[in-house]
């Protein structure tokens, strides 16, 4: 059964170019031009993924994300044209999985779509070790092994790494990470996160200044390298 | 020199003295002392109410009357008893002292009145100054207020400028003063702040002869201890303290004008920043969207597996978006030229029909599938800039197409008359909200319908207005009865009957 993608944009020519692109890669595509139409289409068709433009005439894309997320895990890739980081981050905080900024290339969009789809197809198991490249995270024994050698992590570092590894390939906003690791009261203290990321990278990255596992999404957050987005050595 | 008051006092005193002289005929037994005291009262009254001279004359007359009618031997001016000399001198001394006291009191009163007038004038001047909110011409207005309130025909507010002096004349006759004198007056006050309590003035006043023969007072304009300029006035009747107070108010007013100017400049900067951020947000969307569509379409075309009709659709999408970008760039360029005042009207003789034809041709893409009902004469000519006018009209046509349902007609009526060229564009859409009218021509304002669609940059009507302003014309909007919105442009210009083409 083909993978079904819902493309939501109010620009007819964006739909006219994106739909054939996705169809040519074997996806089944439906479209919507308004936020309300998008929410209805999700209810009706239950697509496997949604590509959502943030600038819709009737409803904010962030609001659409929130409505869809209320009960569904449909991956959402946001198209942001505004250049403003705020909208992107708000959409990600509301539950979107990833974003591409207009104008984007086709391969960029297709890669994000593949990553977001894989997240639902092969979410890491709730228990047991997570293996990512040369990194093994043994959640039961609180141990991390990098290239056969054990790495000593503090409890917070371990918690952060586990959180990352459970969401491979997905953009995690500063806010989302802070909330998951320190709790809701800490969401406005990004310096905690910066320090912890720094120390974690020193321990697990072969070259901390050119990270391979924990990738920075400038101004937005971090992304744990997925097998597809992992940088070649 | 007798004034009315002195005359009344003198006559009254004489009458009172005559009446007292006549008293013995009624009361033969009256004591001379009683009469003397009564006469003393008359002298005191005259001295208080009038001037010293009058008081002395009254006291001498009173003394003579007392002597003649009451002091023995009665009926002569001889004085028998030396005690009576004392009474006579008492009259004179009372007259002099009372007169002096009265003079002082009157002087004080006069001073108080003149102070009150001065204060009133200063108050009026301050009020004039505070009510002035315009910054352009604020200093001339200040000089005029000073001239008016203090009845000075020649007064000027002089401020040092980058090169030379900025002299703002306030009176009917200009004050002529050499810049060197102003420099000197300013230099002499810098760093000096003395207060002369008697003249009620700070130091630094200079009086210089002007080339016209008057002596010009130069009063430093001080704000705190800083001297910011010089008040130049030909004011022989006004005392130094008053001029100094005027200079004080003027200095505050100047600071205020400068403050208002700075605030205006800051406001302009802020508006520009707001505009710039709106422009950026708008451009970000309006540029990125077509670029995305074009890029994806072109990348799609590279895929050889795509069916032919899908490829054709990609070409169409890319070309439409290129067109959109082209229009966007044209709008941005027009806007920039309007901002830079780079548009100059080039008037030529054209018929209204030619203008309308050029405009409709320009926006043919937007008018697709619509009937445009044109009523424009080709037998009259009007002298306008055809390019500017048709460009402005084209934006109105595009606007009408954008804000009325597709398929609805658009009406264009053009006339060439005494007022120049007038062209109306009427659509059959929902019309305008009354609340919209104020914002229609603002840059980036987009009506309800455009906010829900992808077309339009929000610049069209602002460009129309800018273009027309450059051409000396104007544009306005209203709701047309039985139709939708109606936009009318009017450009003043000469008209004539069109030359017949053979």
HADDOCK unambig.tbl for C-alpha pairs under 7 A between the chains (distance, minus, plus):
assign (segid A and resid 11 and name CA) (segid B and resid 454 and name CA) 6.25 0.50 0.50
assign (segid A and resid 13 and name CA) (segid B and resid 293 and name CA) 6.03 0.50 0.50
assign (segid A and resid 13 and name CA) (segid B and resid 317 and name CA) 5.52 0.50 0.50
assign (segid A and resid 14 and name CA) (segid B and resid 293 and name CA) 5.06 0.50 0.50
assign (segid A and resid 16 and name CA) (segid B and resid 317 and name CA) 6.96 0.50 0.50
assign (segid A and resid 17 and name CA) (segid B and resid 293 and name CA) 6.27 0.50 0.50
assign (segid A and resid 17 and name CA) (segid B and resid 296 and name CA) 6.03 0.50 0.50
assign (segid A and resid 17 and name CA) (segid B and resid 297 and name CA) 5.33 0.50 0.50
assign (segid A and resid 17 and name CA) (segid B and resid 314 and name CA) 6.23 0.50 0.50
assign (segid A and resid 18 and name CA) (segid B and resid 296 and name CA) 6.95 0.50 0.50
assign (segid A and resid 21 and name CA) (segid B and resid 300 and name CA) 6.13 0.50 0.50
assign (segid A and resid 24 and name CA) (segid B and resid 306 and name CA) 6.84 0.50 0.50
assign (segid A and resid 57 and name CA) (segid B and resid 451 and name CA) 6.71 0.50 0.50
assign (segid A and resid 57 and name CA) (segid B and resid 452 and name CA) 4.65 0.50 0.50
assign (segid A and resid 57 and name CA) (segid B and resid 453 and name CA) 6.99 0.50 0.50
assign (segid A and resid 81 and name CA) (segid B and resid 284 and name CA) 6.82 0.50 0.50
assign (segid A and resid 81 and name CA) (segid B and resid 285 and name CA) 5.57 0.50 0.50
assign (segid A and resid 81 and name CA) (segid B and resid 288 and name CA) 6.24 0.50 0.50
assign (segid A and resid 81 and name CA) (segid B and resid 289 and name CA) 6.96 0.50 0.50
assign (segid A and resid 82 and name CA) (segid B and resid 281 and name CA) 6.59 0.50 0.50
assign (segid A and resid 82 and name CA) (segid B and resid 284 and name CA) 5.88 0.50 0.50
assign (segid A and resid 82 and name CA) (segid B and resid 285 and name CA) 5.71 0.50 0.50
assign (segid A and resid 83 and name CA) (segid B and resid 284 and name CA) 6.71 0.50 0.50
assign (segid A and resid 102 and name CA) (segid B and resid 288 and name CA) 5.64 0.50 0.50
assign (segid A and resid 102 and name CA) (segid B and resid 289 and name CA) 6.72 0.50 0.50
assign (segid A and resid 102 and name CA) (segid B and resid 292 and name CA) 5.81 0.50 0.50
assign (segid A and resid 103 and name CA) (segid B and resid 288 and name CA) 5.38 0.50 0.50
assign (segid A and resid 103 and name CA) (segid B and resid 289 and name CA) 6.84 0.50 0.50
assign (segid A and resid 103 and name CA) (segid B and resid 291 and name CA) 5.82 0.50 0.50
assign (segid A and resid 103 and name CA) (segid B and resid 292 and name CA) 4.18 0.50 0.50
assign (segid A and resid 104 and name CA) (segid B and resid 292 and name CA) 6.10 0.50 0.50
assign (segid A and resid 105 and name CA) (segid B and resid 295 and name CA) 6.73 0.50 0.50
assign (segid A and resid 105 and name CA) (segid B and resid 296 and name CA) 6.44 0.50 0.50
assign (segid A and resid 106 and name CA) (segid B and resid 296 and name CA) 5.93 0.50 0.50
assign (segid A and resid 106 and name CA) (segid B and resid 299 and name CA) 6.89 0.50 0.50
